[in-house]
Amino acid sequence: MTTRTLRLLVAALCGSATILVGEAFAQTPKPIRNGDVLTGELRVMRSRAQGKRIETYQVLSEARRIPGPDGMCNLETGPETFQIVTHDPADIGKLKPYIGKNISIKASDMSCASVAGQVSDALISKWSIVQ
């Protein structure tokens, strides 16, 4: 290997390292706090448990960093899927028209998923739809 080839190789590697560092900073998730608005596509996942039909709603959004001791939900990029916890049939009725569409939700209470049965990276237990 000639000296010129070695210099070109080092220059190429240094340039690649700069690009990789730049991409890492570009992927740093924006923080989201209680009361902030989360925007993304609303999905529904249907399953059965003990013979009962269960619908789970989730918002697919850009990676966000949530508050708390494990604010990234133990992920490098932060959670991208947020499960919307429904408490009664009225909550389900509010969400159904938005399935498959972009929705904005004001998240009042968030936490990281901690149980194996949860299908999203993070949970939003108190929420309201923003028009």
N, C-alpha and C positions, 0 to 999 in steps of 0.2 A: 504494500500500500504506500503510495507516495505521500509526501507531506501535504500537497495540494488536496488530494483526496481526503486525507484525514481532517484537514481544516474545513472542507465542505461538509463532511459528516458531522463534525462538532457543531458547526453553524446550524445545520439542519436540526440536530437534536435540541440545541438551545432554543431555536425558534419554536419547535414543537412543545417544549416545556412551558414557554411563555403562553402559547395558545391554550394549553391545558389549565394553567393557573387562571387565566382569564375566564375560561368556561366555568371553573369551580366557583369563582366569585359571582358569575352571572346566575348560577343556579341556587344561590343562597335564598332560602324561602323568606317571603315577607311575613312579618309577625301579624297575627290576628288576636285581638283581645275580646273579652266578653263585651257584647254590644256592637261589635263591628259587623259589617255586611260581607257575606260569603256568596260569591256568584259562580255558577257552573251548571252543568247539565244534570237534571234530575233523572235518576234511574230507579227502577223498581226491580227487586229480586223476589221471586216467588218460590216458596218451598213448603214442605210439609213436616210437621213434627207431631208425633203421637196422633196421626190421623187428622190433624187440624191444619188448615191452610194458613200460612204466615206470609205476609208481605213486608219486605224491608225496603225502606226508601234511603237512597244515598245521593249525595251531591258529588260529582266529579269536578274538581276544581284544580287550579294551579297549586303547587306545593305551598303550604303555609306553616308557620311555626306558631303553636298554640301556647298559652300561658301554663305555668306549672313547673314542677321540679324536673320533669322530663319533657320540656317544651317542644322537642322534635319528635316525640313518640318513638324514641329509640331508632329513628331512621336518619339516614344521612341527609335527605332532602326535605324532610318534613312530610306530614300526611297529605295525600291528594284526594282520598275518598273519605267523606264525612257522612256517617250514618245519622239519619234524622229519626229521632225517637218519637213515635206517635203514642199518645196516651189514651185517645178515645176515637170513635168513628168520625167525629167532627174534624180532627186533625188529618185523617186520611182523606176526607172529602176536600180539604183545602189543597192537598198535594196532587190529587189525581189529574186535574186539568193540565198540570205542568210536566207530566211524565214525558221524557224524551226531548224536553225543551230547556232552554236556559232559564234559570230561576235565581233570584236574589233573596237570601235568607239572612235575617238579623239573628245572629247567634248569641244568646244570652248566657248559656252555660255549656262549656265544652270540656271534654276529657279524652285521654288516650284510651284506645281499646285495650282491655286487660284480660278478657275472657276469650277462650278459643272459639266460641260460637259466634262472636261478633265478626261481621263480614267486611267492616271498614277499618281504616287506620285510626280514626277518631270518631267520637260520638258527640252529637249536639242534642242535649236533652231538653233545653228550653229554647224556643225559637219562634219567629214570626215571619211571614212572607212580606217582602218589601215590594210595593208596586212601582 
